[in-house]
Amino acid sequence: MGLAFVNRYRSPVSICLVWYNRSCGAPPWRKTGWWNLGVNQTAQVLTGNLNSRYYYFHARAADGAYWGENNRQILVTNNRFDICLNGILEPSYLVPLREIDTGDYTGFTVTLV
């Protein structure tokens, strides 16, 4: 159960995640990062049953490749973070996000290739 990422890309990747979280108030979204995965490594980023259908992530590889679309972006920092969406991170920069549609699944794995 939960949300996992598998790195099948040719170099290490770093991943951040955005998900619906009522405890954050308005807007009810939380962002957290970074999980660092070597080639062929897996990270369990959320545990338990998935409570939402949609999640958003940004992944960037050591060789400069990234996963995300520019129509959705968030502010992140290079340091580890776990904060509500509008929380302040310093220094910060924008990264594009990619949507994950988990459908009705209570567990889901994203494979980066």
ABEGO torsion letter per residue (X at the ends): XEBBBBBABABBBBBBBBBBBAAAEOBBBBBBOBBBBBBGBBBBABBEBBABABBBBBBBBAAGBBBEBAABBBBBBABBBBBBAABBBOBBBBBBBBBBBAEABABBBBBBX
